[in-house]
Amino acid sequence: MRNHFSFEIPFMRYRKVLLTISAVMSVLAIVGLIVRGVTFGIEFQGGTEIDFYDTGAITIDDMREALVAAGEEDPTVQTTTVEGESGFLVRSGTTDPQVATEHADATAAALGLSAESYNVTTIGPDWGADVTRSSLLAFGVAILLIIAYVSIRYEFKMSITAVIALIHDMVIILGIYAWTQIPVTPNVVAALLSTMGFSLYDTVVEFDRTNDNAKTLRDGVHRTYMQICNFSVNEVVVRSINTTITTLVPELAMYFFGGATLKDFAFAMILGELLGTYSSYAVATPLLAIWKTREPRWAKLEARYGEGASTTTVTDA
């Protein structure tokens, strides 16, 4: 006897709605990338980062005015909190270490801060170019390895739809960074690479169930590939939600209670975790079901039994 759920969430019935939502989010992200562009951190462009600690009642306007008066052109200033003490994180395009130090010294003097209350880090443009190349290489290799693994373990169509879901996640995340103008740093890149793994995990778990069910499921309810996909998603949806929630808890803790560096990492992780879970159900599986349904075997079954995703299940021998 094979027991089926008495009720299934009809993901595949609303596949067009889900794919439309994903398409709209992707278009908005692309518009953001074109119109506003991505702001890269100094690690990619080269520049200076100045950490000011224990700045007391100094406001962000005071800090910016002092920096401009010291010679910095259009610095980016963020407030920070370290061990309960307020401070500022300043990023600028200055690539000369001596000039950057002089600007920091003049700013601290103007604001009445001690020499121990700030730290200057300068990165040259050559190092930033190396980081950019390494990041792009890492993404490219990851995509190729995903295609190879999923194609060998399951089938080529599954690998392509999994990669489409990953690209969907990356484009939307970068679009959010473009619209918000939050700088993309190596921490963000590391988070994005990590979220690729989370997203792939959910997708592979669903594809594993779909692959097994397509071979072994024989009943009067799940006859078409679309129906089998919907049943398979329902089998793993609770586990995926539990995994997402347990992963989000420490990420949210890092975002709300961590320093500036941890916030950068945690924000990208949170976006990737949420989008990765969503795209597994709303992009990868629906695209696979649509593609596979066009195969002769499944097309015949769809023509005969295809009534959308099943919401009523039975128990058969």
C-alpha positions in Angstrom: 0.0 0.0 0.0 1.3 3.5 -0.8 -0.2 6.3 1.3 -0.7 9.7 -0.3 -1.5 13.0 1.3 -5.2 13.6 1.5 -4.5 17.2 0.3 -1.8 18.7 -1.8 -0.9 22.3 -2.3 -1.5 22.9 -6.0 1.8 24.5 -6.9 1.7 23.3 -10.5 -1.8 24.6 -11.0 -0.5 28.1 -10.3 2.8 27.7 -12.2 1.9 30.5 -14.6 1.3 32.9 -11.7 4.5 31.9 -9.9 6.6 32.2 -13.1 5.0 35.6 -13.8 5.8 36.8 -10.3 9.4 35.7 -10.9 9.6 37.3 -14.3 8.3 40.6 -12.9 10.9 40.5 -10.1 13.6 39.7 -12.6 12.6 42.6 -14.9 12.6 45.0 -12.0 16.0 43.8 -10.9 17.4 44.2 -14.4 15.9 47.7 -14.6 17.6 48.5 -11.4 20.9 47.2 -12.6 20.7 49.3 -15.8 19.3 52.5 -14.3 21.1 52.6 -11.0 23.9 50.1 -11.4 25.7 48.1 -8.6 27.8 50.0 -6.1 31.0 48.0 -5.5 33.0 48.1 -2.2 36.5 49.4 -2.1 37.7 45.8 -2.3 36.7 45.7 -5.9 37.3 49.3 -7.0 40.2 50.2 -4.8 39.9 52.9 -2.2 40.0 53.7 1.5 37.9 52.5 4.4 38.1 54.4 7.7 36.6 53.0 10.9 35.8 55.6 13.6 35.1 54.2 17.1 33.4 55.7 20.1 32.4 58.9 18.4 29.9 60.0 21.0 27.3 62.6 20.0 28.9 63.3 16.6 26.3 63.1 13.8 26.6 61.6 10.4 26.4 65.1 8.9 29.2 66.3 11.2 31.3 63.4 10.0 30.6 64.0 6.3 31.3 67.7 6.6 34.6 67.1 8.3 35.7 64.5 5.7 34.8 66.8 2.8 36.7 69.7 4.5 39.7 67.4 4.9 39.8 66.7 1.2 37.6 63.6 0.6 35.4 63.8 -2.4 31.9 62.3 -2.0 32.7 59.8 0.9 30.1 57.2 1.9 29.4 57.3 5.6 27.5 54.6 7.6 26.8 54.5 11.3 28.1 51.5 13.3 27.8 50.2 16.8 30.8 48.3 18.3 30.4 46.9 21.9 27.6 49.4 22.5 29.6 52.4 21.4 28.5 54.4 18.3 30.9 54.9 15.4 31.1 55.4 11.7 32.3 53.4 8.7 33.6 55.6 5.9 34.4 54.5 2.4 36.1 56.7 -0.2 37.8 56.4 -3.6 41.2 57.6 -2.3 43.8 54.9 -3.2 47.0 56.6 -1.9 47.6 55.4 1.7 49.5 58.6 2.7 46.7 60.9 1.5 44.0 58.7 3.1 45.8 58.8 6.4 46.2 62.6 6.2 42.5 63.0 5.5 41.6 60.7 8.5 44.0 62.7 10.7 42.4 66.0 9.7 38.9 64.7 10.1 39.6 63.3 13.6 41.3 66.6 14.6 38.3 68.6 13.4 35.9 66.4 15.4 38.1 66.3 18.5 38.7 62.5 18.2 41.9 60.9 19.5 44.4 59.1 17.2 43.3 55.7 18.8 39.7 56.2 17.8 40.0 55.4 14.1 41.7 52.9 11.7 42.6 53.4 8.1 42.6 50.6 5.5 43.6 51.4 1.9 43.3 49.0 -1.1 44.9 49.5 -4.4 43.0 49.1 -7.7 45.1 46.2 -8.8 44.1 44.1 -5.8 40.4 45.0 -6.5 40.7 43.8 -10.1 42.1 40.5 -8.8 39.2 40.1 -6.4 36.7 40.8 -9.3 38.3 38.2 -11.5 38.4 35.6 -8.8 34.7 36.2 -7.9 33.6 35.8 -11.5 35.7 32.7 -11.9 34.2 31.2 -8.7 30.7 31.8 -10.1 31.5 30.4 -13.5 33.1 27.2 -12.0 30.2 26.7 -9.6 27.7 26.9 -12.4 29.6 24.4 -14.6 30.0 22.0 -11.7 26.3 22.2 -10.9 25.3 21.4 -14.5 27.8 18.5 -14.5 26.6 17.0 -11.2 22.9 17.3 -11.8 23.2 16.0 -15.4 25.2 12.9 -14.2 23.1 12.3 -11.1 19.7 13.0 -12.8 19.4 14.4 -16.2 20.4 17.4 -18.3 17.0 19.1 -18.2 17.1 19.1 -14.5 20.5 20.7 -14.5 19.4 23.5 -16.8 16.3 24.4 -14.8 18.3 24.3 -11.6 20.8 26.8 -13.0 18.0 29.0 -14.3 16.6 29.1 -10.8 20.1 30.0 -9.4 20.5 32.8 -12.0 17.0 34.0 -11.1 18.1 34.3 -7.5 21.4 36.1 -8.3 19.8 38.6 -10.6 17.1 39.6 -8.1 19.6 39.9 -5.3 21.9 42.1 -7.4 18.8 44.1 -8.4 18.0 44.7 -4.7 21.6 45.9 -4.2 21.3 48.2 -7.2 18.0 49.8 -6.1 19.2 50.2 -2.5 22.8 51.2 -3.5 24.2 48.9 -0.7 27.9 48.3 -1.6 28.7 44.8 -2.9 31.7 43.6 -0.9 33.7 40.3 -0.8 31.5 39.3 2.1 28.4 39.7 -0.1 30.1 37.5 -2.8 30.9 34.9 -0.2 27.2 35.0 1.0 26.0 34.7 -2.6 28.2 31.6 -3.2 26.8 30.1 0.0 23.2 30.8 -1.0 23.8 29.0 -4.3 24.4 25.9 -2.3 21.2 26.4 -0.2 19.2 27.0 -3.3 20.6 24.0 -5.1 20.0 21.8 -2.1 16.3 22.5 -2.1 16.0 22.0 -5.8 18.0 18.8 -5.8 15.9 17.4 -3.0 12.7 18.1 -5.0 14.2 16.7 -8.2 15.3 13.6 -6.4 11.8 12.9 -5.3 10.4 13.8 -8.7 12.9 11.4 -10.4 12.0 8.5 -8.1 8.3 9.1 -8.3 8.4 9.3 -12.1 9.9 5.8 -12.1 7.9 4.2 -9.4 4.6 6.1 -8.8 1.7 4.1 -10.3 -1.8 5.2 -9.2 -5.0 6.7 -10.5 -4.1 10.3 -9.4 -0.5 11.1 -10.3 -0.3 10.0 -14.0 1.2 13.1 -15.7 4.6 14.6 -15.1 2.9 17.8 -13.9 0.9 15.8 -11.3 4.0 13.9 -10.2 6.0 17.1 -9.8 3.3 18.6 -7.6 3.1 15.5 -5.5 6.9 15.4 -5.1 7.1 19.1 -4.1 4.4 18.4 -1.4 6.5 15.5 -0.1 9.4 17.8 0.7 7.9 21.2 1.3 7.7 20.9 5.1 11.4 19.8 5.3 12.4 22.8 3.1 10.4 25.2 5.2 11.9 23.9 8.4 15.4 24.1 7.0 14.9 27.7 5.8 13.5 28.8 9.2 16.4 27.2 11.2 18.9 28.8 8.8 17.3 32.2 9.0 17.4 32.4 12.8 21.2 32.8 13.1 21.3 35.0 9.9 18.7 37.4 11.4 20.7 37.4 14.7 23.9 38.4 12.7 22.0 41.1 10.9 20.4 42.7 13.9 23.2 42.3 16.5 26.4 42.0 14.4 28.8 44.7 13.3 28.9 46.3 9.8 30.8 43.4 8.3 28.4 40.8 9.6 25.4 42.8 8.5 26.7 42.8 4.9 27.1 39.1 5.0 23.9 38.4 6.8 21.7 40.6 4.5 22.9 38.8 1.4 22.4 35.4 3.1 18.8 36.3 4.1 17.9 37.4 0.6 19.5 34.3 -0.9 17.9 31.9 1.6 14.4 33.3 1.0 14.8 33.5 -2.8 16.5 30.1 -3.0 13.6 28.4 -1.3 11.0 30.3 -3.4 12.7 29.6 -6.7 12.9 25.9 -6.1 9.1 25.7 -6.0 8.2 28.7 -8.3 10.9 28.4 -11.0 12.9 25.2 -11.1 10.1 22.6 -10.7 7.5 24.4 -12.9 10.0 24.9 -15.7 11.1 21.2 -15.5 7.4 20.1 -15.5 6.6 22.2 -18.6 9.7 21.0 -20.4 9.3 17.3 -19.6 5.6 17.4 -20.5 6.6 18.1 -24.1 8.4 14.7 -24.3 6.2 12.2 -26.3 5.6 9.8 -23.4 4.5 12.5 -21.0 2.7 14.5 -23.7 0.4 11.6 -24.3 -0.3 11.2 -20.6 -0.9 15.0 -20.3 -3.3 14.9 -23.2 -5.2 12.0 -21.6 -5.1 12.8 -17.9 -3.9 16.4 -17.6 -6.2 18.4 -15.5 -3.6 20.6 -13.7 -2.2 19.7 -10.3 -4.2 17.2 -8.3 -5.8 18.4 -5.1 -7.6 15.1 -4.3 -5.6 12.0 -3.5 -6.4 8.3 -2.9 -4.7 5.3 -1.5 -3.9 2.5 -4.0 -2.2 -0.8 -3.8 
